[in-house]
């Protein structure tokens, strides 16, 4: 089979398209003929020399996966050969890596994919949608009439978060760069702040929740817009205990774990039309390096998809 391999740490130039042995599923594992995948920040971060994710080389990167089950190991009961599935097959999930024609994934990390989206769309869902769901539903417990500020509203997580928060009846405000303003409004944001020209902390106040996918000063300034008792969930920053006490709010650092139960909940939301998938660009498996270049150097609206077998 063909796969993308990394033999040394670096940038997009270390992604090599080459022949690799087809993996065999062990107990509790599923072999997937991969049709779709996508690029998440963790995928680009994992291959850098300064990464703290401690991958063992050589490795096939790629976390999100969609495709058809072609083999199952002992003990697998939730999926069968021939099922269309999606989930995670990355090395962090004890998988063999999604950027390959075939990949192993633990049964616990995949689920049957929604039947109203394509393989390419399904491959762009798992981590981003799961991150938005856990933050908004499980941590924030967002309710009708509450106000939420979503940073990075035009990114993968932000796109799903806006849609989900809007479906709950919340008042949604997002921050983006200028080229993402209309996109975020299309997702359902009632107000969009261009962070390059506007200071969100000066114009917003009394928010119930903030979702931070940016980190740094954006995370620190976000405390100023929260009401007492509010919550900020960050994908990048550990809680700033000094600010937590100063503003009387809660702060949570979220490290998303994608599992079958969570994927089934997301599938239902996709089937109901609550969540829609937004693909910015699609690259072939052979051109994964170019896809990384785009992710690293351009402002991407939604997700970058990888088409592995040339099938939708």
C-alpha positions as CSV (number, residue, x, y, z in Angstrom):
1,X,0.0,0.0,0.0
2,X,1.0,3.7,-0.2
3,X,1.4,5.8,2.9
4,X,2.8,9.1,4.0
5,X,5.8,8.5,6.3
6,X,8.0,10.7,8.5
7,X,11.6,9.6,9.1
8,X,12.9,12.8,10.6
9,X,11.2,15.7,12.4
10,X,10.7,19.0,10.5
11,X,8.1,20.8,8.4
12,X,6.0,19.7,5.5
13,X,9.2,18.7,3.6
14,X,9.7,15.6,5.9
15,X,6.4,14.0,4.7
16,X,7.3,11.2,2.2
17,X,4.9,9.3,0.0
18,X,6.1,5.8,-0.2
19,X,5.3,2.1,-0.1
20,X,4.5,0.6,3.3
21,X,3.3,-2.9,4.5
22,X,-0.4,-3.3,4.9
23,X,-1.2,-3.6,8.6
24,X,-3.1,-6.5,10.3
25,X,-5.7,-5.9,13.0
26,X,-5.0,-7.4,16.5
27,X,-7.5,-8.0,19.3
28,X,-10.0,-5.1,19.6
29,X,-8.7,-3.4,16.4
30,X,-10.3,-2.6,13.1
31,X,-8.6,-2.4,9.6
32,X,-10.0,0.4,7.6
33,X,-9.6,1.0,3.8
34,X,-9.1,4.7,4.1
35,X,-11.0,7.1,1.9
36,X,-10.8,10.4,3.8
37,X,-8.7,12.2,6.4
38,X,-8.0,15.8,7.2
39,X,-5.4,18.0,8.9
40,X,-5.7,19.2,12.5
41,X,-3.3,21.4,14.4
42,X,-2.0,18.3,16.3
43,X,-1.0,16.7,13.0
44,X,1.2,19.6,11.9
45,X,2.6,20.0,15.5
46,X,3.4,16.3,15.9
47,X,6.1,16.3,13.2
48,X,8.0,19.4,14.3
49,X,11.4,19.1,16.0
50,X,10.1,21.1,19.0
51,X,7.0,18.9,19.5
52,X,6.3,17.6,22.9
53,X,4.1,14.7,21.6
54,X,7.0,12.2,21.5
55,X,6.3,10.3,18.4
56,X,8.6,7.4,17.6
57,X,10.0,7.5,14.1
58,X,9.4,6.4,11.5
59,X,5.7,7.1,11.7
60,X,2.6,7.6,9.6
61,X,0.9,10.8,10.8
62,X,-2.8,11.7,10.5
63,X,-5.5,11.4,13.2
64,X,-9.0,11.7,11.6
65,X,-10.1,8.9,9.3
66,X,-13.1,7.7,7.3
67,X,-13.4,4.6,5.2
68,X,-14.7,1.1,4.9
69,X,-14.0,-1.7,7.4
70,X,-12.1,-4.5,5.6
71,X,-11.0,-6.5,8.6
72,X,-11.6,-6.9,12.4
73,X,-9.6,-8.4,15.2
74,X,-10.9,-10.7,17.9
75,X,-13.5,-9.2,20.2
76,X,-14.7,-6.5,17.9
77,X,-18.5,-6.3,18.0
78,X,-19.7,-2.8,17.2
79,X,-18.7,-2.8,13.5
80,X,-18.5,-5.4,10.7
81,X,-16.6,-5.8,7.5
82,X,-18.3,-3.5,4.9
83,X,-19.4,-0.8,7.3
84,X,-18.7,2.8,6.6
85,X,-16.9,4.3,9.6
86,X,-15.1,7.3,10.8
87,X,-13.1,8.3,13.9
88,X,-9.4,8.3,14.8
89,X,-6.5,6.1,13.7
90,X,-3.6,8.3,14.7
91,X,-0.5,7.1,16.5
92,X,-1.8,9.0,19.6
93,X,-4.9,6.8,19.6
94,X,-2.8,3.5,19.3
95,X,-3.6,3.5,15.5
96,X,-1.2,3.2,12.6
97,X,-1.8,6.6,11.1
98,X,-4.6,7.9,8.9
99,X,-2.4,9.1,6.0
100,X,-2.3,5.7,4.3
101,X,-4.4,3.5,2.0
102,X,-5.1,1.2,5.0
103,X,-5.1,2.0,8.7
104,X,-5.6,0.3,12.0
105,X,-7.8,2.0,14.6
106,X,-9.0,0.8,18.0
107,X,-12.7,-0.2,18.0
108,X,-13.2,2.3,20.8
109,X,-12.1,5.2,18.5
110,X,-14.4,4.7,15.6
111,X,-18.1,4.6,14.8
112,X,-20.4,4.2,11.9
113,X,-20.3,7.4,9.9
114,X,-23.5,9.4,9.2
115,X,-25.1,8.3,5.9
116,X,-25.8,11.9,4.8
117,X,-22.2,13.0,4.3
118,X,-19.4,11.8,2.0
119,X,-16.2,10.0,3.0
120,X,-14.3,13.3,2.4
121,X,-16.6,15.2,4.7
122,X,-16.6,12.5,7.4
123,X,-12.8,12.5,7.4
124,X,-12.9,16.2,8.4
125,X,-15.3,15.7,11.4
126,X,-13.9,13.7,14.3
127,X,-11.5,15.8,16.3
128,X,-12.9,19.2,15.5
129,X,-16.5,18.3,16.1
130,X,-15.7,16.3,19.2
131,X,-13.7,19.3,20.6
132,X,-16.6,21.7,20.1
133,X,-19.1,19.2,21.5
134,X,-17.1,18.5,24.7
135,X,-16.4,22.2,25.3
136,X,-20.0,23.5,24.8
137,X,-22.1,20.6,25.9
138,X,-20.1,18.9,28.6
139,X,-18.0,21.7,30.1
140,X,-20.0,24.8,29.5
141,X,-23.4,23.2,29.5
142,X,-24.5,26.1,27.3
143,X,-28.2,27.1,27.5
144,X,-30.7,29.2,25.5
145,X,-30.2,32.9,26.0
146,X,-26.6,32.6,27.2
147,X,-23.8,34.5,25.5
148,X,-20.7,32.8,24.2
149,X,-17.5,34.2,22.6
150,X,-15.7,31.8,20.2
151,X,-12.2,32.6,19.2
152,X,-11.0,31.2,15.9
153,X,-14.5,31.2,14.6
154,X,-13.5,30.3,11.0
155,X,-11.3,27.3,11.9
156,X,-12.3,23.7,12.2
157,X,-13.3,23.7,15.8
158,X,-14.7,27.2,15.6
159,X,-17.0,26.3,12.7
160,X,-18.6,23.4,14.6
161,X,-18.7,25.4,17.8
162,X,-20.7,28.3,16.2
163,X,-23.2,25.9,14.7
164,X,-23.6,23.9,17.9
165,X,-24.0,27.0,20.1
166,X,-26.5,28.6,17.7
167,X,-28.6,25.4,17.7
168,X,-28.8,25.6,21.5
169,X,-30.3,29.1,21.3
170,X,-27.2,31.0,22.6
171,X,-26.1,34.4,21.4
172,X,-22.9,33.7,19.5
173,X,-20.0,36.1,18.9
174,X,-16.9,35.0,17.1
175,X,-13.4,36.5,16.4
176,X,-11.7,35.9,13.1
177,X,-9.3,37.6,10.7
178,X,-10.9,39.9,8.0
179,X,-11.3,37.1,5.4
180,X,-13.2,34.9,7.9
181,X,-15.8,37.4,8.9
182,X,-18.5,36.5,6.3
183,X,-17.7,32.8,6.8
184,X,-18.3,32.9,10.5
185,X,-21.6,34.8,10.0
186,X,-22.6,32.1,7.5
187,X,-22.0,29.5,10.2
188,X,-24.4,31.3,12.5
189,X,-22.4,33.9,14.5
190,X,-24.6,37.0,15.2
191,X,-21.6,39.2,15.6
192,X,-18.0,38.7,14.2
193,X,-15.0,40.7,15.4
194,X,-12.0,41.1,13.1
195,X,-9.2,40.7,15.7
196,X,-6.7,42.5,13.5
197,X,-8.6,45.8,13.8
198,X,-10.9,45.4,16.8
199,X,-10.1,44.8,20.5
200,X,-12.8,42.3,21.6
201,X,-12.1,42.8,25.3
202,X,-13.0,46.5,25.0
203,X,-16.4,46.0,23.3
204,X,-17.7,42.8,24.9
205,X,-18.8,42.2,28.5
206,X,-21.0,39.9,30.6
207,X,-20.4,36.7,28.6
208,X,-21.3,33.3,30.1
209,X,-18.7,31.4,28.2
210,X,-15.6,31.7,26.0
211,X,-14.1,29.0,23.8
212,X,-10.4,29.7,23.1
213,X,-8.7,28.0,20.2
214,X,-6.0,30.7,19.9
215,X,-4.2,30.9,23.2
216,X,-1.6,33.5,24.4
217,X,-2.8,37.1,24.9
218,X,-6.2,36.1,23.5
219,X,-6.7,33.7,26.3
220,X,-5.6,36.2,29.0
221,X,-7.7,39.0,27.6
222,X,-10.8,36.8,27.5
223,X,-11.2,36.9,31.2
224,X,-12.2,40.5,30.9
225,X,-15.4,39.7,28.9
226,X,-16.7,37.0,31.3
227,X,-19.4,37.7,33.9
228,X,-18.7,36.4,37.4
229,X,-19.3,32.7,37.5
230,X,-18.6,32.3,33.8
231,X,-16.3,29.8,32.2
232,X,-13.5,29.8,29.6
233,X,-12.5,26.6,27.9
234,X,-9.1,26.7,26.2
235,X,-7.6,24.1,23.8
236,X,-4.1,25.6,24.3
237,X,-3.7,27.1,27.8
238,X,-3.6,25.7,31.3
239,X,-5.8,27.6,33.7
240,X,-4.4,30.9,34.9
241,X,-5.3,30.6,38.6
242,X,-4.5,34.2,39.3
243,X,-7.1,35.5,36.8
244,X,-9.6,32.8,37.8
245,X,-9.6,34.2,41.3
246,X,-9.5,37.8,40.2
247,X,-12.5,37.5,37.9
248,X,-14.4,34.8,39.8
249,X,-14.7,32.5,36.9
250,X,-13.8,28.9,35.9
251,X,-11.0,28.0,33.5
252,X,-10.6,24.6,31.9
253,X,-7.8,23.2,29.7
254,X,-9.4,20.7,27.3
255,X,-7.6,17.8,25.8
256,X,-10.2,16.0,23.7
257,X,-10.5,12.3,23.7
258,X,-12.5,11.0,20.7
259,X,-14.4,7.8,21.5
260,X,-17.3,5.8,20.0
261,X,-20.0,7.3,22.3
262,X,-19.0,10.8,21.4
263,X,-18.9,10.1,17.7
264,X,-22.4,8.6,17.8
265,X,-23.7,11.8,19.4
266,X,-22.0,13.9,16.7
267,X,-23.4,11.6,14.0
268,X,-26.9,12.2,15.3
269,X,-26.3,16.0,15.1
270,X,-25.0,15.7,11.5
271,X,-28.0,13.5,10.5
272,X,-30.4,16.1,12.0
273,X,-28.6,18.9,10.1
274,X,-27.5,20.7,13.2
275,X,-23.8,20.3,12.2
276,X,-22.6,20.8,8.6
277,X,-19.0,20.0,7.4
278,X,-17.0,22.8,5.8
279,X,-14.2,21.8,3.5
280,X,-11.8,24.5,2.4
281,X,-9.5,22.5,0.1
282,X,-9.0,18.8,-0.7
283,X,-5.7,17.3,-1.5
284,X,-4.7,13.7,-2.6
285,X,-2.7,11.5,-0.3
286,X,0.3,12.0,-2.6
287,X,0.0,15.8,-2.0
288,X,-0.2,15.7,1.8
289,X,3.0,17.7,2.0
290,X,1.3,20.5,0.0
291,X,-1.7,20.3,2.2
292,X,0.5,20.9,5.3
293,X,2.0,23.9,3.5
294,X,-1.4,25.4,3.1
295,X,-2.3,24.7,6.7
296,X,0.9,26.3,7.9
297,X,0.9,29.3,5.7
298,X,-2.7,30.3,4.7
299,X,-5.8,31.3,6.6
300,X,-8.0,28.2,6.2
301,X,-11.8,28.5,6.4
302,X,-13.0,25.2,7.9
303,X,-10.9,22.1,7.3
304,X,-8.4,20.8,4.8
305,X,-9.3,17.3,3.6
306,X,-7.2,14.5,2.3
307,X,-8.7,12.2,-0.3
308,X,-7.0,8.9,0.0
309,X,-8.5,6.6,-2.5
310,X,-10.0,9.2,-4.8
311,X,-13.5,8.3,-3.7
312,X,-16.1,10.6,-2.2
